[in-house]
């Protein structure tokens, strides 16, 4: 299921910010485990899944969230839904959501800051629209930097929804091309 979140911020009668995001929602009964524990941005209590999704959309570092309706617990993660694990949760009231990223979100990369003044995906730095912290430009899209030097090997059985996923091999804290090594 995909939801579209549009957040409108105003000051008096003037619209000051319009943030839009497409969110891919997994089924109820799921929770998220990031590839690295430091990718948890924060845990907070909120009234609904939509409020949790909105908190993620408002935080430029958030790419994935999970919400447990029973406990009203919202967890925001820096890691992408594709690099972590969507688990079957012990709570049937838990759901995972991930912000969808595509090259069209970054057509203003490296243009002047007036183009990205109200952009969730790029930030103004040295009068140019650039990547948020902990991310890098891969020539088409902004991606998360690897957080530690780790060499990951995948077994042939690592797949979700019939698609085999790879985890970046890292050197010097920058993600390189994806590599799959079968045992």
N, CA, C and O of each residue as an XYZ file, in Angstrom:
732
protein
N       0.841     -1.169      0.000
C       0.000      0.000      0.000
C       0.889      1.234      0.000
O       1.899      1.271      0.702
N       0.529      2.224     -0.765
C       1.268      3.482     -0.835
C       0.369      4.601     -0.337
O      -0.797      4.696     -0.722
N       0.926      5.449      0.527
C       0.200      6.646      0.939
C       1.018      7.855      0.506
O       2.236      7.774      0.348
N       0.347      8.948      0.323
C       0.992     10.189     -0.048
C       0.788     11.154      1.102
O      -0.345     11.415      1.505
N       1.877     11.684      1.631
C       1.808     12.610      2.750
C       2.156     13.997      2.240
O       3.200     14.201      1.620
N       1.282     14.937      2.504
C       1.534     16.335      2.163
C       1.416     17.127      3.456
O       0.357     17.156      4.082
N       2.496     17.759      3.846
C       2.502     18.580      5.048
C       2.566     20.039      4.626
O       3.451     20.433      3.866
N       1.648     20.821      5.108
C       1.619     22.246      4.799
C       1.902     23.019      6.080
O       1.211     22.843      7.084
N       2.908     23.864      6.044
C       3.249     24.681      7.192
C       2.962     26.126      6.834
O       3.302     26.583      5.743
N       2.338     26.843      7.752
C       2.041     28.244      7.465
C       2.399     29.115      8.654
O       2.469     28.659      9.795
N       2.619     30.357      8.355
C       2.867     31.374      9.365
C       1.877     32.492      9.068
O       2.058     33.265      8.127
N       0.831     32.568      9.878
C      -0.241     33.517      9.575
C      -0.987     33.040      8.342
O      -1.434     31.895      8.291
N      -1.125     33.905      7.354
C      -1.818     33.560      6.112
C      -0.865     33.108      5.007
O      -1.297     32.859      3.882
N       0.426     33.001      5.319
C       1.422     32.696      4.296
C       1.871     31.241      4.413
O       2.265     30.790      5.489
N       1.808     30.510      3.296
C       2.309     29.143      3.249
C       3.829     29.206      3.235
O       4.413     29.774      2.312
N       4.479     28.630      4.246
C       5.933     28.710      4.333
C       6.629     27.443      3.861
O       7.791     27.494      3.458
N       5.949     26.318      3.903
C       6.596     25.086      3.478
C       5.562     24.058      3.056
O       4.503     23.940      3.671
N       5.873     23.319      2.011
C       5.019     22.275      1.465
C       5.917     21.060      1.245
O       6.720     21.050      0.313
N       5.793     20.046      2.085
C       6.636     18.854      1.993
C       5.774     17.689      1.545
O       4.734     17.414      2.143
N       6.202     17.002      0.492
C       5.457     15.863     -0.038
C       6.343     14.633     -0.023
O       7.550     14.719     -0.250
N       5.728     13.481      0.249
C       6.476     12.221      0.227
C       5.541     11.076     -0.118
O       4.388     11.046      0.311
N       6.051     10.136     -0.896
C       5.348      8.885     -1.161
C       5.880      7.868     -0.164
O       7.091      7.718     -0.006
N       4.974      7.174      0.504
C       5.377      6.209      1.526
C       4.833      4.839      1.179
O       3.645      4.677      0.901
N       5.712      3.861      1.199
C       5.346      2.469      0.967
C       5.053      1.844      2.330
O       5.942      1.758      3.176
N       3.807      1.408      2.545
C       3.422      0.791      3.816
C       3.380     -0.725      3.685
O       2.809     -1.263      2.736
N       3.987     -1.397      4.639
C       3.937     -2.853      4.697
C       2.664     -3.258      5.443
O       1.937     -2.401      5.944
N       2.399     -4.555      5.516
C       1.200     -5.062      6.181
C       1.269     -4.862      7.693
O       2.350     -4.692      8.257
N       0.105     -4.885      8.340
C       0.084     -4.921      9.800
C       0.755     -6.216     10.246
O       0.731     -7.219      9.533
N       1.350     -6.178     11.430
C       2.058     -7.350     11.940
C       3.517     -7.366     11.533
O       4.163     -8.413     11.568
N       4.054     -6.180     11.136
C       5.460     -6.085     10.754
C       6.181     -5.057     11.615
O       5.568     -4.118     12.123
N       7.485     -5.244     11.774
C       8.344     -4.281     12.453
C       9.648     -4.194     11.668
O       9.926     -5.042     10.820
N      10.445     -3.170     11.953
C      11.669     -2.925     11.187
C      12.900     -3.110     12.047
O      12.940     -2.670     13.196
N      13.906     -3.763     11.486
C      15.212     -3.879     12.119
C      16.238     -3.291     11.156
O      16.419     -3.813     10.055
N      16.916     -2.204     11.556
C      17.917     -1.613     10.668
C      19.165     -2.493     10.605
O      19.382     -3.345     11.466
N      19.970     -2.275      9.584
C      21.198     -3.046      9.433
C      22.184     -2.703     10.556
O      23.046     -3.517     10.889
N      22.064     -1.514     11.138
C      22.932     -1.084     12.222
C      22.080     -0.342     13.253
O      21.281      0.521     12.890
N      22.247     -0.670     14.520
C      21.433     -0.069     15.585
C      21.529      1.456     15.652
O      20.593      2.110     16.113
N      22.644      2.028     15.202
C      22.780      3.491     15.285
C      21.866      4.212     14.301
O      21.776      5.439     14.332
N      21.184      3.464     13.423
C      20.270      4.083     12.468
C      18.929      4.472     13.090
O      18.116      5.126     12.438
N      18.688      4.078     14.342
C      17.477      4.514     15.044
C      17.654      5.985     15.410
O      18.553      6.338     16.173
N      16.796      6.834     14.865
C      16.866      8.271     15.140
C      16.236      8.572     16.491
O      16.829      9.248     17.331
N      15.022      8.060     16.688
C      14.340      8.266     17.970
C      13.105      7.386     18.061
O      12.599      6.876     17.061
N      12.639      7.224     19.289
C      11.391      6.526     19.585
C      10.512      7.514     20.335
O      10.963      8.168     21.276
N       9.258      7.620     19.916
C       8.351      8.572     20.548
C       6.942      7.983     20.594
O       6.639      7.038     19.865
N       6.097      8.529     21.435
C       4.706      8.094     21.520
C       3.835      9.091     20.766
O       3.905     10.296     21.009
N       3.014      8.582     19.852
C       2.122      9.433     19.059
C       0.756      8.770     18.946
O       0.605      7.589     19.261
N      -0.239      9.532     18.493
C      -1.624      9.051     18.471
C      -1.972      8.147     17.302
O      -2.915      7.361     17.396
N      -1.219      8.241     16.178
C      -1.637      7.474     15.000
C      -0.472      7.188     14.062
O       0.603      7.777     14.167
N      -0.723      6.268     13.147
C       0.235      5.940     12.097
C       0.535      7.171     11.245
O       1.686      7.400     10.874
N      -0.486      7.963     10.932
C      -0.284      9.159     10.107
C       0.615     10.187     10.795
O       1.414     10.849     10.133
N       0.492     10.324     12.108
C       1.365     11.248     12.838
C       2.801     10.731     12.788
O       3.737     11.507     12.601
N       2.971      9.429     12.953
C       4.300      8.819     12.869
C       4.900      9.050     11.480
O       6.061      9.441     11.360
N       4.111      8.807     10.435
C       4.572      9.038      9.060
C       4.948     10.503      8.863
O       5.956     10.803      8.223
N       4.154     11.408      9.404
C       4.429     12.842      9.284
C       5.732     13.223      9.970
O       6.486     14.050      9.456
N       6.005     12.623     11.132
C       7.266     12.894     11.827
C       8.452     12.464     10.974
O       9.467     13.159     10.910
N       8.318     11.322     10.323
C       9.385     10.844      9.442
C       9.577     11.794      8.263
O      10.708     12.134      7.916
N       8.489     12.218      7.657
C       8.567     13.115      6.502
C       9.208     14.452      6.887
O       9.939     15.037      6.088
N       8.944     14.934      8.094
C       9.491     16.216      8.540
C      10.985     16.149      8.838
O      11.660     17.178      8.825
N      11.508     14.965      9.105
C      12.916     14.778      9.454
C      13.676     14.309      8.214
O      13.483     13.180      7.762
N      14.531     15.157      7.665
C      15.245     14.829      6.425
C      16.132     13.595      6.563
O      16.490     12.986      5.555
N      16.492     13.215      7.779
C      17.332     12.027      7.958
C      16.516     10.741      8.025
O      17.085      9.653      7.944
N      15.201     10.841      8.172
C      14.342      9.659      8.321
C      13.970      9.085      6.962
O      13.501      9.800      6.076
N      14.189      7.777      6.811
C      13.830      7.082      5.576
C      12.850      5.940      5.826
O      12.155      5.508      4.907
N      12.790      5.450      7.062
C      11.917      4.326      7.414
C      11.350      4.571      8.808
O      12.000      5.188      9.652
N      10.140      4.086      9.044
C       9.548      4.182     10.377
C       8.728      2.930     10.638
O       8.307      2.241      9.708
N       8.507      2.643     11.917
C       7.486      1.651     12.250
C       6.636      2.200     13.383
O       7.103      2.983     14.211
N       5.387      1.777     13.403
C       4.418      2.281     14.376
C       3.641      1.111     14.949
O       3.128      0.271     14.210
N       3.557      1.062     16.274
C       2.766      0.043     16.951
C       1.559      0.727     17.585
O       1.688      1.480     18.550
N       0.389      0.449     17.024
C      -0.858      1.076     17.476
C      -1.184      0.721     18.927
O      -1.724      1.555     19.654
N      -0.866     -0.501     19.360
C      -1.169     -0.935     20.732
C      -0.464     -0.079     21.774
O      -1.044      0.259     22.806
N       0.798      0.271     21.499
C       1.597      1.031     22.456
C       1.755      2.496     22.045
O       2.347      3.296     22.770
N       1.212      2.835     20.861
C       1.355      4.176     20.289
C       2.825      4.561     20.119
O       3.200      5.727     20.241
N       3.630      3.566     19.839
C       5.070      3.774     19.708
C       5.465      3.990     18.252
O       5.123      3.200     17.372
N       6.186      5.070     18.023
C       6.677      5.425     16.691
C       8.202      5.427     16.741
O       8.809      6.125     17.554
N       8.813      4.633     15.855
C      10.278      4.608     15.764
C      10.689      5.104     14.382
O      10.177      4.643     13.362
N      11.624      6.057     14.371
C      12.132      6.637     13.127
C      13.553      6.141     12.888
O      14.373      6.103     13.805
N      13.836      5.756     11.628
C      15.135      5.198     11.280
C      15.771      5.961     10.128
O      15.086      6.422      9.215
N      17.080      6.084     10.187
C      17.843      6.689      9.103
C      18.010      5.698      7.952
O      18.072      6.101      6.790
N      18.083      4.431      8.264
C      18.297      3.403      7.248
C      17.095      3.212      6.343
O      15.952      3.435      6.743
N      17.374      2.795      5.115
C      16.315      2.561      4.139
C      15.645      1.214      4.368
O      16.256      0.279      4.884
N      14.385      1.133      3.978
C      13.603     -0.085      4.145
C      14.244     -1.265      3.411
O      14.111     -2.410      3.845
N      14.939     -0.993      2.301
C      15.552     -2.049      1.500
C      16.848     -2.578      2.108
O      17.263     -3.691      1.786
N      17.494     -1.804      2.981
C      18.755     -2.269      3.552
C      18.573     -2.907      4.918
O      19.466     -3.609      5.394
N      17.430     -2.675      5.557
C      17.137     -3.321      6.834
C      16.274     -4.548      6.605
O      16.178     -5.056      5.489
N      15.648     -5.016      7.676
C      14.800     -6.207      7.590
C      13.401     -5.862      8.083
O      13.234     -5.312      9.171
N      12.399     -6.189      7.274
C      11.007     -6.075      7.701
C      10.643     -7.429      8.290
O      10.561     -8.431      7.579
N      10.427     -7.442      9.604
C      10.168     -8.680     10.343
C       8.680     -8.902     10.564
O       7.882     -7.968     10.491
N       8.321    -10.137     10.833
C       6.988    -10.429     11.356
C       7.048    -10.050     12.827
O       7.896    -10.547     13.568
N       6.155     -9.175     13.245
C       6.163     -8.642     14.601
C       5.330     -9.499     15.541
O       4.414    -10.204     15.117
N       5.662     -9.427     16.820
C       4.838    -10.101     17.828
C       3.523     -9.350     18.035
O       2.584     -9.880     18.629
N       3.462     -8.113     17.541
C       2.249     -7.303     17.651
C       1.550     -7.226     16.295
O       2.150     -6.809     15.304
N       0.298     -7.624     16.256
C      -0.465     -7.537     15.002
C      -0.867     -6.095     14.683
O      -1.401     -5.825     13.607
N      -0.613     -5.165     15.617
C      -0.971     -3.756     15.425
C       0.224     -2.915     14.977
O       0.148     -1.687     14.958
N       1.310     -3.566     14.622
C       2.528     -2.869     14.209
C       2.628     -2.827     12.685
O       2.243     -3.778     12.005
N       3.149     -1.715     12.154
C       3.254     -1.545     10.697
C       4.515     -0.761     10.361
O       4.911      0.139     11.102
N       5.146     -1.109      9.237
C       6.371     -0.458      8.764
C       6.053      0.410      7.551
O       5.241      0.039      6.704
N       6.701      1.565      7.479
C       6.579      2.438      6.321
C       7.945      2.932      5.891
O       8.824      3.163      6.721
N       8.117      3.092      4.595
C       9.382      3.591      4.065
C       9.139      4.648      3.006
O       8.266      4.488      2.152
N       9.896      5.715      3.055
C       9.767      6.779      2.066
C      10.359      6.296      0.751
O      11.457      5.741      0.718
N       9.618      6.511     -0.333
C      10.073      6.104     -1.671
C      10.956      7.198     -2.261
O      10.624      8.382     -2.204
N      12.072      6.786     -2.822
C      13.017      7.715     -3.434
C      13.145      7.407     -4.917
O      13.179      6.242     -5.314
N      13.216      8.455     -5.737
C      13.402      8.270     -7.173
C      14.218      9.448     -7.707
O      14.268     10.503     -7.075
N      14.851      9.275     -8.856
C      15.669     10.357     -9.418
C      14.911     11.669     -9.628
O      15.519     12.738     -9.577
N      13.605     11.613     -9.862
C      12.849     12.855    -10.098
C      12.860     13.781     -8.883
O      12.627     14.983     -9.017
N      13.128     13.228     -7.699
C      13.192     14.045     -6.487
C      14.459     14.896     -6.433
O      14.560     15.823     -5.629
N      15.418     14.577     -7.291
C      16.732     15.206     -7.206
C      17.123     15.996     -8.445
O      18.306     16.265     -8.651
N      16.166     16.370     -9.266
C      16.482     17.124    -10.486
C      17.096     18.491    -10.181
O      17.731     19.092    -11.047
N      16.911     18.979     -8.964
C      17.474     20.283     -8.592
C      18.810     20.154     -7.863
O      19.327     21.141     -7.338
N      19.372     18.942     -7.828
C      20.666     18.751     -7.169
C      21.709     19.691     -7.772
O      21.831     19.805     -8.991
N      22.442     20.347     -6.913
C      23.543     21.252     -7.239
C      23.093     22.534     -7.940
O      23.911     23.239     -8.532
N      21.796     22.837     -7.876
C      21.307     24.133     -8.343
C      21.317     25.100     -7.162
O      21.628     24.702     -6.039
N      20.983     26.357     -7.406
C      21.019     27.362     -6.341
C      19.949     27.088     -5.285
O      18.929     26.458     -5.562
N      20.200     27.568     -4.087
C      19.361     27.260     -2.920
C      17.905     27.696     -3.045
O      17.046     27.131     -2.368
N      17.604     28.671     -3.878
C      16.205     29.067     -4.021
C      15.361     27.911     -4.569
O      14.148     27.885     -4.360
N      15.978     26.969     -5.257
C      15.258     25.815     -5.827
C      14.909     24.765     -4.766
O      13.937     24.026     -4.918
N      15.703     24.703     -3.693
C      15.466     23.658     -2.683
C      15.081     24.225     -1.321
O      15.216     23.543     -0.305
N      14.610     25.451     -1.295
C      14.251     26.090     -0.028
C      13.204     25.291      0.743
O      13.235     25.267      1.973
N      12.283     24.640      0.045
C      11.232     23.860      0.696
C      11.301     22.409      0.244
O      10.286     21.815     -0.119
N      12.486     21.848      0.265
C      12.711     20.501     -0.235
C      13.171     19.599      0.896
O      14.122     19.928      1.606
N      12.510     18.474      1.070
C      12.859     17.527      2.115
C      14.118     16.745      1.772
O      14.822     16.281      2.669
N      14.404     16.596      0.504
C      15.413     15.660      0.034
C      16.795     16.268     -0.160
O      17.794     15.549     -0.150
N      16.863     17.583     -0.337
C      18.135     18.278     -0.510
C      18.168     19.491      0.407
O      17.133     20.099      0.682
N      19.357     19.841      0.878
C      19.522     20.973      1.781
C      20.459     22.000      1.169
O      21.314     21.664      0.349
N      20.294     23.244      1.571
C      21.144     24.322      1.076
C      22.487     24.306      1.807
O      22.539     24.297      3.037
N      23.572     24.303      1.027
C      24.918     24.362      1.584
C      25.795     25.107      0.583
O      25.860     24.723     -0.585
N      26.472     26.172      1.027
C      27.311     26.984      0.136
C      26.527     27.465     -1.081
O      27.047     27.482     -2.197
N      25.278     27.854     -0.860
C      24.355     28.360     -1.885
C      24.028     27.346     -2.992
O      23.646     27.727     -4.098
N      24.185     26.051     -2.679
C      23.825     24.992     -3.624
C      22.974     23.938     -2.928
O      23.143     23.683     -1.736
N      22.063     23.329     -3.674
C      21.240     22.232     -3.150
C      22.103     20.975     -3.097
O      22.551     20.475     -4.129
N      22.333     20.469     -1.884
C      23.226     19.329     -1.709
C      22.605     18.265     -0.818
O      21.496     18.427     -0.309
N      23.336     17.181     -0.639
C      22.889     16.035      0.161
C      22.794     16.392      1.638
O      23.611     17.163      2.142
N      21.799     15.836      2.340
C      21.761     15.968      3.800
C      22.939     15.214      4.430
O      23.623     14.450      3.749
N      23.170     15.427      5.714
C      24.257     14.729      6.402
C      24.047     13.217      6.340
O      22.918     12.737      6.243
N      25.134     12.493      6.398
C      25.167     11.023      6.368
C      24.717     10.441      5.037
O      24.380      9.260      4.966
N      24.706     11.253      3.977
C      24.311     10.762      2.659
C      25.355     11.175      1.628
O      26.227     11.996      1.911
N      25.261     10.604      0.434
C      26.149     10.985     -0.656
C      25.388     10.947     -1.974
O      24.360     10.279     -2.088
N      25.899     11.667     -2.964
C      25.309     11.739     -4.298
C      25.932     10.646     -5.157
O      27.155     10.581     -5.283
N      25.107      9.788     -5.750
C      25.643      8.704     -6.586
C      25.528      9.010     -8.081
O      25.720      8.127     -8.916
N      25.215     10.259     -8.409
C      25.071     10.661     -9.796
C      23.629     10.695    -10.258
O      23.324     11.255    -11.311
N      22.731     10.095     -9.473
C      21.321     10.031     -9.839
C      20.395     10.292     -8.656
O      19.307     10.846     -8.811
N      20.845      9.884     -7.474
C      19.999      9.927     -6.285
C      20.897     10.079     -5.056
O      22.083      9.756     -5.110
N      20.337     10.569     -3.956
C      21.064     10.669     -2.698
C      20.887      9.353     -1.946
O      19.768      8.865     -1.793
N      21.994      8.784     -1.479
C      21.948      7.509     -0.756
C      22.617      7.651      0.603
O      23.423      8.554      0.830
N      22.266      6.743      1.494
C      22.843      6.709      2.837
C      24.293      6.254      2.759
O      24.613      5.302      2.047
N      25.186      6.948      3.507
C      26.570      6.499      3.616
C      26.615      5.298      4.543
O      25.806      5.177      5.463
N      27.548      4.433      4.296
C      27.751      3.314      5.214
C      28.355      3.863      6.494
O      29.134      4.816      6.463
N      27.998      3.269      7.609
C      28.392      3.821      8.897
C      29.635      3.178      9.486
O      30.179      3.682     10.468
N      30.089      2.093      8.916
C      31.280      1.450      9.447
C      31.912      0.593      8.366
O      31.277      0.259      7.366
N      33.180      0.240      8.581
C      33.853     -0.629      7.619
C      33.408     -2.063      7.862
O      33.784     -2.683      8.856
N      32.614     -2.574      6.954
C      32.083     -3.930      7.088
C      32.077     -4.561      5.705
O      31.718     -3.909      4.725
N      32.463     -5.799      5.621
C      32.353     -6.529      4.362
C      31.250     -7.553      4.569
O      31.354     -8.415      5.443
N      30.205     -7.465      3.779
C      29.032     -8.313      3.965
C      28.962     -9.334      2.848
O      29.108     -8.988      1.675
N      28.741    -10.581      3.201
C      28.531    -11.628      2.209
C      27.097    -12.100      2.342
O      26.606    -12.316      3.450
N      26.433    -12.256      1.223
C      25.049    -12.698      1.225
C      24.967    -14.148      0.804
O      25.715    -14.595     -0.066
N      24.066    -14.874      1.415
C      23.829    -16.245      0.982
C      22.780    -16.228     -0.113
O      22.101    -15.221     -0.313
N      22.646    -17.324     -0.811
C      21.712    -17.384     -1.936
C      20.266    -17.195     -1.495
O      19.422    -16.862     -2.327
N      19.950    -17.395     -0.215
C      18.571    -17.329      0.246
C      18.109    -15.976      0.734
O      17.024    -15.888      1.310
N      18.872    -14.915      0.536
C      18.481    -13.599      1.032
C      17.568    -12.938      0.007
O      18.031    -12.365     -0.978
N      16.274    -13.027      0.253
C      15.339    -12.390     -0.656
C      14.088    -11.973      0.085
O      13.736    -12.546      1.116
N      13.421    -10.964     -0.454
C      12.150    -10.486      0.066
C      11.216    -10.293     -1.102
O      11.583     -9.686     -2.109
N      10.027    -10.799     -0.974
C       9.013    -10.656     -2.025
C       9.528    -11.113     -3.388
O       9.206    -10.518     -4.417
N      10.329    -12.173     -3.382
C      10.827    -12.734     -4.623
C      11.965    -11.962     -5.259
O      12.371    -12.286     -6.375
N      12.502    -10.935     -4.575
C      13.600    -10.132     -5.116
C      14.824    -10.317     -4.239
O      14.736    -10.213     -3.016
N      15.974    -10.594     -4.860
C      17.219    -10.744     -4.123
C      17.811     -9.363     -3.874
O      17.936     -8.563     -4.802
N      18.176     -9.079     -2.628
C      18.736     -7.782     -2.281
C      20.185     -7.924     -1.870
O      20.571     -8.910     -1.242
N      20.980     -6.941     -2.227
C      22.387     -6.905     -1.854
C      22.612     -5.781     -0.859
O      21.871     -4.798     -0.837
N      23.642     -5.935     -0.037
C      24.029     -4.907      0.919
C      25.361     -4.348      0.437
O      26.213     -5.125      0.006
N      25.580     -3.036      0.490
C      26.822     -2.464     -0.029
C      28.066     -3.004      0.670
O      28.090     -3.147      1.892
N      29.090     -3.298     -0.111
C      30.409     -3.598      0.422
C      31.031     -2.236      0.712
O      30.943     -1.331     -0.117
N      31.654     -2.080      1.867
C      32.141     -0.751      2.225
C      33.650     -0.708      2.365
O      34.284     -1.680      2.777
N      34.197      0.407      2.021
C      35.617      0.709      2.184
C      35.693      2.181      2.548
O      35.064      3.010      1.891
N      36.437      2.515      3.561
C      36.661      3.908      3.960
C      35.366      4.687      4.193
O      35.293      5.878      3.892
N      34.361      4.025      4.720
C      33.105      4.644      5.134
C      32.262      5.210      3.992
O      31.357      6.001      4.255
N      32.515      4.849      2.768
C      31.690      5.279      1.639
C      31.178      4.038      0.928
O      31.949      3.116      0.659
N      29.892      4.005      0.622
C      29.326      2.837     -0.045
C      29.874      2.723     -1.458
O      30.034      3.718     -2.164
N      30.155      1.500     -1.851
C      30.600      1.241     -3.213
C      29.501      0.484     -3.936
O      28.395      0.348     -3.413
N      29.792     -0.009     -5.127
C      28.784     -0.750     -5.874
C      28.338     -1.979     -5.099
O      29.064     -2.497     -4.251
N      27.142     -2.432     -5.405
C      26.619     -3.620     -4.749
C      27.322     -4.856     -5.279
O      27.614     -4.958     -6.470
N      27.586     -5.779     -4.394
C      28.263     -7.007     -4.762
C      27.596     -8.151     -4.032
O      27.339     -8.059     -2.831
N      27.315     -9.219     -4.737
C      26.732    -10.400     -4.111
C      27.740    -11.531     -4.223
O      28.191    -11.864     -5.319
N      28.089    -12.114     -3.102
C      29.015    -13.241     -3.085
C      28.255    -14.443     -2.563
O      27.830    -14.455     -1.408
N      28.080    -15.447     -3.394
C      27.367    -16.652     -2.989
C      28.344    -17.656     -2.409
O      29.454    -17.812     -2.917
N      27.935    -18.337     -1.350
C      28.772    -19.366     -0.733
C      28.479    -20.703     -1.353
O      29.082    -21.706     -0.971
